[in-house]
Amino acid sequence: MKIEKIFIASDHAGFELKDEIKKFLQTLNLTAIDLGTNSSEASVDYPDFANLMAEKLKNQNEYGILICGTGIGISIAANRHKHIRCALCHDIYTASMAREHNDANIIAFGARTTKPEDAKEMIKKFFSTEFAGGRHLRRVDKLGCCRAQL
């Protein structure tokens, strides 16, 4: 899997997990471009960060990591954008399938439901799994998320 850029963003609930993930990515020789938020102190709105991620993530070899309290809201907000395929993952299997079968370009986590060590393992799996294509490409194309235009 070729990775040109990784963006990362969270709301206030996901701030601490976001910082842990950024440090972890460096151990993999990957650098994430942090889109915020910059503190857990002030309440912020997760759609603002999902929308910012969607604005930044424009090319096929760019990926994202989004985090909010449960991961549900931020993944819904991200998936409103036509070129986004954001998968809320809970374990290594879902992280693998998000890439292999669904060609996800963003992985989402719930900071209140995901242990940092589990998130790290899911990230390793997500970024090491290739999209299988074949029958899965037909299904992804039916999502209308314009994979070919990225």
Accessible surface in RSA format (square Angstrom, percent):
REM  Atomic radii and reference values for relative SASA: ProtOr
REM  Chains: A
REM  Algorithm: Lee & Richards
REM  Probe-radius: 1.40
REM  Slices: 20
REM RES _ NUM      All-atoms   Total-Side   Main-Chain    Non-polar    All polar
REM                ABS   REL    ABS   REL    ABS   REL    ABS   REL    ABS   REL
RES MET A   1    58.14  30.1   3.05   2.0  55.09 131.2   7.92   6.7  50.23  66.5
RES LYS A   2   135.66  66.2 120.47  73.9  15.19  36.2  83.20  74.9  52.45  55.9
RES ILE A   3    46.05  26.2  16.52  12.3  29.53  71.2  16.52  11.9  29.53  80.1
RES GLU A   4    91.52  52.5  59.17  44.8  32.35  77.0  26.76  51.8  64.76  52.9
RES LYS A   5    94.32  46.0  88.76  54.5   5.56  13.2  45.97  41.4  48.34  51.5
RES ILE A   6     2.13   1.2   1.55   1.2   0.58   1.4   1.55   1.1   0.58   1.6
RES PHE A   7     8.00   4.0   8.00   5.0   0.00   0.0   8.00   4.9   0.00   0.0
RES ILE A   8     0.00   0.0   0.00   0.0   0.00   0.0   0.00   0.0   0.00   0.0
RES ALA A   9     0.00   0.0   0.00   0.0   0.00   0.0   0.00   0.0   0.00   0.0
RES SER A  10     0.00   0.0   0.00   0.0   0.00   0.0   0.00   0.0   0.00   0.0
RES ASP A  11     7.96   5.6   7.96   7.9   0.00   0.0   0.00   0.0   7.96   7.9
RES HIS A  12    48.85  26.7  45.33  31.5   3.52   9.0  28.20  29.1  20.65  24.0
RES ALA A  13    26.03  23.9   2.20   3.4  23.83  54.2  11.30  15.9  14.73  39.0
RES GLY A  14     0.00   0.0   0.00   N/A   0.00   0.0   0.00   0.0   0.00   0.0
RES PHE A  15    38.93  19.5  38.93  24.1   0.00   0.0  38.93  23.6   0.00   0.0
RES GLU A  16   124.05  71.2 120.01  90.8   4.04   9.6  45.95  88.9  78.10  63.8
RES LEU A  17    11.07   6.2   6.16   4.4   4.91  12.3   8.99   6.3   2.08   5.6
RES LYS A  18     0.53   0.3   0.53   0.3   0.00   0.0   0.00   0.0   0.53   0.6
RES ASP A  19    40.75  28.5  40.01  39.8   0.75   1.8  11.18  26.3  29.57  29.5
RES GLU A  20    70.03  40.2  67.41  51.0   2.63   6.3  23.20  44.9  46.83  38.2
RES ILE A  21     0.40   0.2   0.40   0.3   0.00   0.0   0.40   0.3   0.00   0.0
RES LYS A  22    61.78  30.1  60.13  36.9   1.65   3.9  32.70  29.4  29.08  31.0
RES LYS A  23   139.52  68.1 136.29  83.6   3.23   7.7  86.77  78.1  52.75  56.2
RES PHE A  24    28.79  14.4  24.53  15.2   4.26  11.1  28.18  17.1   0.61   1.7
RES LEU A  25     0.06   0.0   0.06   0.0   0.00   0.0   0.06   0.0   0.00   0.0
RES GLN A  26   116.73  65.3 102.74  75.1  13.99  33.3  27.18  57.8  89.55  67.9
RES THR A  27   103.61  73.7  69.07  70.0  34.54  82.3  74.59 100.2  29.01  43.9
RES LEU A  28    63.13  35.2  43.32  31.0  19.81  49.8  48.40  34.0  14.73  39.6
RES ASN A  29   141.40  97.5 109.90 106.2  31.49  75.8  32.74  78.8 108.66 105.0
RES LEU A  30    40.32  22.5  37.47  26.8   2.85   7.2  39.80  27.9   0.52   1.4
RES THR A  31   102.84  73.1  87.26  88.5  15.59  37.1  58.22  78.2  44.63  67.5
RES ALA A  32    15.27  14.0   0.06   0.1  15.22  34.6   0.06   0.1  15.22  40.3
RES ILE A  33    74.59  42.4  70.40  52.4   4.18  10.1  74.59  53.7   0.00   0.0
RES ASP A  34    50.89  35.6  23.04  22.9  27.85  65.9  17.49  41.2  33.40  33.3
RES LEU A  35    24.18  13.5   9.85   7.0  14.33  36.0  15.64  11.0   8.55  23.0
RES GLY A  36     5.47   6.7   0.00   N/A   5.47   6.7   4.42  12.1   1.05   2.3
RES THR A  37    14.27  10.1  11.84  12.0   2.42   5.8   2.42   3.3  11.84  17.9
RES ASN A  38   124.57  85.9 102.79  99.3  21.78  52.4  34.27  82.5  90.30  87.3
RES SER A  39    38.03  32.1  35.51  47.4   2.52   5.8  34.14  72.7   3.90   5.5
RES SER A  40    45.24  38.2  27.49  36.7  17.75  40.9  12.11  25.8  33.13  46.4
RES GLU A  41   158.22  90.8 124.70  94.3  33.52  79.8  54.26 105.0 103.95  84.9
RES ALA A  42    64.24  59.1  57.21  88.3   7.03  16.0  63.61  89.6   0.63   1.7
RES SER A  43    95.25  80.5  64.27  85.8  30.98  71.4  40.94  87.2  54.30  76.1
RES VAL A  44    41.42  27.3  29.71  26.9  11.71  28.2  35.76  31.1   5.66  15.3
RES ASP A  45    91.27  63.9  86.83  86.4   4.44  10.5  14.58  34.3  76.69  76.5
RES TYR A  46    82.67  38.6  82.67  47.0   0.00   0.0  42.15  31.7  40.51  49.9
RES PRO A  47    49.91  36.4  49.91  45.5   0.00   0.0  49.91  41.2   0.00   0.0
RES ASP A  48    86.59  60.7  77.46  77.1   9.13  21.6  23.80  56.0  62.78  62.6
RES PHE A  49    27.84  13.9  27.84  17.2   0.00   0.0  27.84  16.9   0.00   0.0
RES ALA A  50     0.13   0.1   0.00   0.0   0.13   0.3   0.00   0.0   0.13   0.3
RES ASN A  51    45.77  31.6  45.77  44.2   0.00   0.0  14.24  34.3  31.53  30.5
RES LEU A  52    55.01  30.6  53.75  38.5   1.25   3.2  54.51  38.3   0.50   1.3
RES MET A  53     0.01   0.0   0.01   0.0   0.00   0.0   0.01   0.0   0.00   0.0
RES ALA A  54     1.02   0.9   0.75   1.2   0.27   0.6   1.01   1.4   0.02   0.0
RES GLU A  55   110.48  63.4  99.12  75.0  11.36  27.0  36.52  70.6  73.96  60.4
RES LYS A  56    98.53  48.1  86.31  53.0  12.22  29.1  33.18  29.9  65.35  69.6
RES LEU A  57     0.09   0.1   0.09   0.1   0.00   0.0   0.09   0.1   0.00   0.0
RES LYS A  58   110.79  54.0 101.25  62.1   9.53  22.7  66.09  59.5  44.69  47.6
RES ASN A  59    74.37  51.3  73.96  71.5   0.41   1.0  11.63  28.0  62.74  60.6
RES GLN A  60    74.05  41.4  66.41  48.5   7.64  18.2  21.51  45.8  52.53  39.8
RES ASN A  61    39.47  27.2  38.85  37.5   0.62   1.5   0.20   0.5  39.26  38.0
RES GLU A  62     5.42   3.1   5.08   3.8   0.34   0.8   0.00   0.0   5.42   4.4
RES TYR A  63    12.55   5.9  12.55   7.1   0.00   0.0   2.17   1.6  10.38  12.8
RES GLY A  64     0.00   0.0   0.00   N/A   0.00   0.0   0.00   0.0   0.00   0.0
RES ILE A  65     0.00   0.0   0.00   0.0   0.00   0.0   0.00   0.0   0.00   0.0
RES LEU A  66     0.00   0.0   0.00   0.0   0.00   0.0   0.00   0.0   0.00   0.0
RES ILE A  67     0.00   0.0   0.00   0.0   0.00   0.0   0.00   0.0   0.00   0.0
RES CYS A  68     4.92   3.7   4.92   5.5   0.00   0.0   0.50   1.3   4.42   4.8
RES GLY A  69     5.13   6.3   0.00   N/A   5.13   6.3   2.70   7.4   2.43   5.4
RES THR A  70    59.19  42.1  55.77  56.5   3.42   8.2  47.02  63.2  12.18  18.4
RES GLY A  71     0.00   0.0   0.00   N/A   0.00   0.0   0.00   0.0   0.00   0.0
RES ILE A  72    94.97  54.0  94.69  70.5   0.28   0.7  94.97  68.4   0.00   0.0
RES GLY A  73    12.21  15.1   0.00   N/A  12.21  15.1   8.29  22.8   3.92   8.8
RES ILE A  74     0.00   0.0   0.00   0.0   0.00   0.0   0.00   0.0   0.00   0.0
RES SER A  75     9.63   8.1   9.59  12.8   0.04   0.1   2.25   4.8   7.38  10.3
RES ILE A  76   108.74  61.9 103.71  77.3   5.03  12.1 107.28  77.2   1.46   4.0
RES ALA A  77     6.75   6.2   5.06   7.8   1.69   3.9   6.56   9.2   0.19   0.5
RES ALA A  78     0.14   0.1   0.14   0.2   0.00   0.0   0.14   0.2   0.00   0.0
RES ASN A  79    69.22  47.7  46.95  45.4  22.27  53.6  23.97  57.7  45.25  43.7
RES ARG A  80   181.51  76.2 142.68  72.7  38.83  92.4  47.77  65.3 133.74  81.1
RES HIS A  81    49.98  27.3  44.61  31.0   5.38  13.8  30.51  31.4  19.47  22.7
RES LYS A  82   134.68  65.7 118.93  73.0  15.76  37.5  75.10  67.6  59.58  63.5
RES HIS A  83    29.09  15.9  29.09  20.2   0.00   0.0  17.38  17.9  11.71  13.6
RES ILE A  84     5.62   3.2   0.00   0.0   5.62  13.6   0.00   0.0   5.62  15.3
RES ARG A  85    19.23   8.1  13.82   7.0   5.42  12.9  13.60  18.6   5.63   3.4
RES CYS A  86    13.14   9.9   0.00   0.0  13.14  30.9   0.46   1.2  12.67  13.7
RES ALA A  87    23.24  21.4  17.97  27.7   5.27  12.0  23.24  32.7   0.00   0.0
RES LEU A  88    46.53  25.9  25.10  18.0  21.43  53.9  25.10  17.6  21.43  57.7
RES CYS A  89     0.91   0.7   0.74   0.8   0.17   0.4   0.00   0.0   0.91   1.0
RES HIS A  90   111.56  61.0  88.33  61.4  23.23  59.4  64.15  66.1  47.41  55.2
RES ASP A  91    68.91  48.3  63.78  63.5   5.13  12.1  33.83  79.6  35.08  35.0
RES ILE A  92    82.79  47.1  80.17  59.7   2.62   6.3  80.17  57.7   2.62   7.1
RES TYR A  93   151.34  70.7 145.02  82.5   6.33  16.5 111.86  84.1  39.48  48.7
RES THR A  94    48.86  34.8  45.74  46.4   3.12   7.4  46.68  62.7   2.18   3.3
RES ALA A  95     0.00   0.0   0.00   0.0   0.00   0.0   0.00   0.0   0.00   0.0
RES SER A  96    11.38   9.6  11.38  15.2   0.00   0.0   3.65   7.8   7.73  10.8
RES MET A  97    38.14  19.8  38.14  25.2   0.00   0.0  34.84  29.6   3.31   4.4
RES ALA A  98     4.79   4.4   1.41   2.2   3.38   7.7   4.26   6.0   0.53   1.4
RES ARG A  99     6.83   2.9   6.83   3.5   0.00   0.0   0.00   0.0   6.83   4.1
RES GLU A 100    56.76  32.6  56.76  42.9   0.00   0.0   7.55  14.6  49.21  40.2
RES HIS A 101    57.24  31.3  55.15  38.3   2.09   5.3  30.40  31.3  26.84  31.2
RES ASN A 102    72.55  50.0  72.39  70.0   0.16   0.4  14.72  35.4  57.83  55.9
RES ASP A 103     6.89   4.8   6.89   6.9   0.00   0.0   0.00   0.0   6.89   6.9
RES ALA A 104     1.60   1.5   1.60   2.5   0.00   0.0   1.60   2.3   0.00   0.0
RES ASN A 105     2.57   1.8   2.57   2.5   0.00   0.0   2.50   6.0   0.07   0.1
RES ILE A 106     0.19   0.1   0.19   0.1   0.00   0.0   0.19   0.1   0.00   0.0
RES ILE A 107     0.00   0.0   0.00   0.0   0.00   0.0   0.00   0.0   0.00   0.0
RES ALA A 108     0.00   0.0   0.00   0.0   0.00   0.0   0.00   0.0   0.00   0.0
RES PHE A 109     0.00   0.0   0.00   0.0   0.00   0.0   0.00   0.0   0.00   0.0
RES GLY A 110     0.62   0.8   0.00   N/A   0.62   0.8   0.00   0.0   0.62   1.4
RES ALA A 111    26.35  24.2   6.44   9.9  19.92  45.3   6.57   9.3  19.78  52.4
RES ARG A 112   170.45  71.6 132.23  67.4  38.23  91.0  60.32  82.4 110.14  66.7
RES THR A 113    90.94  64.7  50.51  51.2  40.42  96.3  59.96  80.5  30.97  46.8
RES THR A 114    14.21  10.1   3.53   3.6  10.68  25.5   5.19   7.0   9.02  13.6
RES LYS A 115   148.11  72.3 145.02  89.0   3.10   7.4  89.89  80.9  58.23  62.0
RES PRO A 116    48.81  35.6  48.63  44.3   0.18   0.6  48.73  40.2   0.09   0.5
RES GLU A 117   110.72  63.6 110.24  83.4   0.48   1.1  62.13 120.2  48.59  39.7
RES ASP A 118    69.44  48.6  67.23  66.9   2.20   5.2  12.12  28.5  57.32  57.2
RES ALA A 119     0.00   0.0   0.00   0.0   0.00   0.0   0.00   0.0   0.00   0.0
RES LYS A 120    35.28  17.2  35.28  21.6   0.00   0.0   6.42   5.8  28.86  30.7
RES GLU A 121    71.59  41.1  69.78  52.8   1.80   4.3  26.47  51.2  45.12  36.8
RES MET A 122     1.71   0.9   1.71   1.1   0.00   0.0   1.71   1.5   0.00   0.0
RES ILE A 123     0.00   0.0   0.00   0.0   0.00   0.0   0.00   0.0   0.00   0.0
RES LYS A 124    84.75  41.3  78.69  48.3   6.06  14.4  40.85  36.8  43.91  46.8
RES LYS A 125    81.62  39.8  79.54  48.8   2.08   4.9  24.17  21.8  57.45  61.2
RES PHE A 126     0.00   0.0   0.00   0.0   0.00   0.0   0.00   0.0   0.00   0.0
RES PHE A 127    16.97   8.5   6.66   4.1  10.31  26.8   7.05   4.3   9.92  28.4
RES SER A 128    82.09  69.4  49.77  66.4  32.32  74.5  45.74  97.4  36.35  50.9
RES THR A 129    15.35  10.9  11.44  11.6   3.91   9.3  12.61  16.9   2.74   4.1
RES GLU A 130    95.56  54.9  87.64  66.3   7.92  18.9  52.98 102.5  42.58  34.8
RES PHE A 131    31.50  15.8  11.98   7.4  19.53  50.8  11.98   7.3  19.53  55.9
RES ALA A 132    59.42  54.6  21.76  33.6  37.66  85.7  32.15  45.3  27.27  72.2
RES GLY A 133    14.79  18.2   0.00   N/A  14.79  18.2  13.84  38.0   0.95   2.1
RES GLY A 134    62.97  77.7   0.00   N/A  62.97  77.7  45.13 123.9  17.84  39.9
RES ARG A 135   135.47  56.9 124.76  63.6  10.71  25.5  40.54  55.4  94.93  57.5
RES HIS A 136    12.06   6.6  12.06   8.4   0.00   0.0   4.72   4.9   7.34   8.5
RES LEU A 137    69.18  38.5  69.18  49.5   0.00   0.0  69.18  48.6   0.00   0.0
RES ARG A 138   130.05  54.6 122.04  62.2   8.01  19.1  64.02  87.5  66.03  40.0
RES ARG A 139   115.33  48.4 110.44  56.3   4.89  11.6  49.43  67.6  65.90  39.9
RES VAL A 140     1.12   0.7   1.01   0.9   0.12   0.3   1.10   1.0   0.02   0.1
RES ASP A 141    77.14  54.0  58.51  58.2  18.63  44.1  28.65  67.4  48.49  48.4
RES LYS A 142   162.59  79.3 126.84  77.8  35.75  85.1  84.46  76.0  78.13  83.2
RES LEU A 143   117.41  65.4  84.74  60.6  32.67  82.1  88.80  62.4  28.61  77.0
RES GLY A 144    36.49  45.0   0.00   N/A  36.49  45.0  30.87  84.7   5.62  12.6
RES CYS A 145     8.49   6.4   7.84   8.7   0.65   1.5   7.96  20.2   0.53   0.6
RES CYS A 146    30.58  23.1  16.21  18.1  14.37  33.8  15.31  38.8  15.27  16.5
RES ARG A 147    45.81  19.2  44.23  22.5   1.59   3.8   0.96   1.3  44.85  27.2
RES ALA A 148    95.50  87.8  63.32  97.7  32.18  73.2  70.51  99.3  24.99  66.2
RES GLN A 149   149.19  83.4 113.77  83.1  35.42  84.3  43.66  92.9 105.53  80.0
RES LEU A 150    35.65  19.9   7.91   5.7  27.74  69.7  16.35  11.5  19.30  51.9
END  Absolute sums over single chains surface
CHAIN  1 A     7472.8       6133.8       1339.0       3821.7       3651.1
END  Absolute sums over all chains
TOTAL          7472.8       6133.8       1339.0       3821.7       3651.1
